[in-house]
Amino acid sequence: MIVNQPRPRTLPALAITALLALLLVSLPTHAQESRLPSIGGAGGGLIAGQQESDIGQQVMVSIRRSAPRISDPLVYDYLSAITYRLVPSAPLQNRDLTLALIDSPAINAFAVPGGIVGVNGGLFLNAATEQQFASVLAHELAHLSQRHFARRMEQQETSAPLTLAGMIAGIVLSAVTQSDIGFAAIAGTQALAAQNMLAYSRAHEQEADRVGLDILASAGMDPRGMPEMFEIMMRQNRMQGNRLPEYLSTHPLTQSRVADTRSRAEQYPDENIRDGQEYHLMRSRLQVHYAPSPDVAVETFEAYLESPDAQRNDAIRYGLSVAYLENRQYDKAVDILNDLLTRNPGRITFQVTLAEVRLAQNRMGEARDVLKDALARNPGNYPIIHTLARTEIADGNGAAAAEYLKQLTRQFPGQEHLWLKLAEAEGMARNIVGVHRARAEYDVLMGDLESAQRQLRQAQEKLPAGAPQRQIVTERLAEITSRLHARANS
């Protein structure tokens, strides 16, 4: 079951793009925690590493606050695995990346300074193979490794200061009024400027193509996936007429560039590389998510199964089981998943999905048994532990859920929805100090240091002097207070 992150409001895709662009050059709003670094003038060099890190933190605050995201642990786990399969082959100075999975059916991906890599759910829908999907990630990692975005931002800051000032006014207005009024102020020429700011030059695109092909080949993937993906984008471009797909609005693509990339890809050995099954399982899962309704999803996957070879296609059958789950046809979902597990014993995706069905049926004990068996074989696995925590919360076992969630927050401290779930579990367990501490970490990730400070002060007040936990809270409070003072004095 796809889990969506809570968010205050949905912003138009173009507005989000503009916001990401602006955050690299503007001052933060009151809810953001520090002043963004100066990018430099006409004689300046590239953005420094620490500055890029600060920029990345600000961009993630913006994404967390404004962009709809998918927090499905299975999809996130796959995205993390495929990204870090590519990372060792990428000439990155900093390989500690932060991934953002955006809930949008459009083709799009981005990478910005600070190691932020974003992918739309729609990339799974449109990339027919894992090689095609990976080619987009490799291309974005290439942009990041060559620091193209930083160079582009330096150029834009020196060439269009008045345009940037207008964008700053629009974004600040939107943040203050908590409405889309500010985004109306950056429509037309301002919105175009925002797109242009994110658009890479032809030289940068060619360099990212070349480096990306090397990344794919070095990681044991097929470079031919890149021209294949470009062809898919070109077809979408022709189908959409004058409205460019989001990805092409920032990554200009021409037929000659596609031909050049195809020619370069053909120079690599043809090793007949096969997709991993997990990609197609996640693609099916997201096809259900983006279907107009569960009924339509069921009809679609049942139609897929009518083709001659489909009965042997585990990804199609898995997609149908997820569609049955969403459509509350639980027994049918269980039948498919049990058959898949008979043929693929121990496959985590099938086990977690079976547990999701049992959870939807309120059969907590069966869900717990499936997951604990899976966890015994796969210690520390994110989707298994995440679903176990959900099961314990659903069964009213707040303390058990909190233990699982504490483990996950140690592994993934930047996943704000985990802190929110931990606060919920601590509340169920009547651990008020735990609630305040978890809420504080959530507020930090959301850029609201004042609220985090208040939460930690309340936690501190509830702990006796000399208690070890009070010392931990006091140290964290001092850190947050120091950051607030630094922001006020900047």
Buried (B, 14 or more C-beta within 10 A) or exposed (E): BBBEBEBEEEBEBBBBBBBBBBBBBBEBBEBBBBBBBEBBEEEEEBBBEEBBBBBBBBBBBBBBBBBBBBBBBBBBBBBBEBBEBBBEBBEBEBEEBBBBBBBBBBBBBBBBBBBBBBBBBBBBBBBBBBBBBBBBBBBBBBBBBBBBBBBBBBBBBBEBEEBBEBBBBBBBBBBEEEEBEBBBBBEEEBBBBBBBBBBBEEEBBBBBBBBBBBBBBBBEBBBBBBBBBBBBBBEBBEEEEEEBBBBBBBBBBEEEBBEBBBEBBEEBEEEEBEBBBBBBBBBBBBBBBBBEEBEEBBBBBBEBEEEEEBEEBBBBBBBBBBBBBBBEBBEBBBEBBEBBBEEBEEBBBBBBBBBBBBBBBEBBEBBBEBBEBBBEEBEEBBBBBBBBBBBBBBBEBBBBBBBBBBBBBEEBEBBBBBBBBBBBBBBBBEBEBBBBBBBBBBBBBBBBBEBBBBBBBBBBEBBEEEEEBBEEBBEBBEEBBEBBEEBEEE
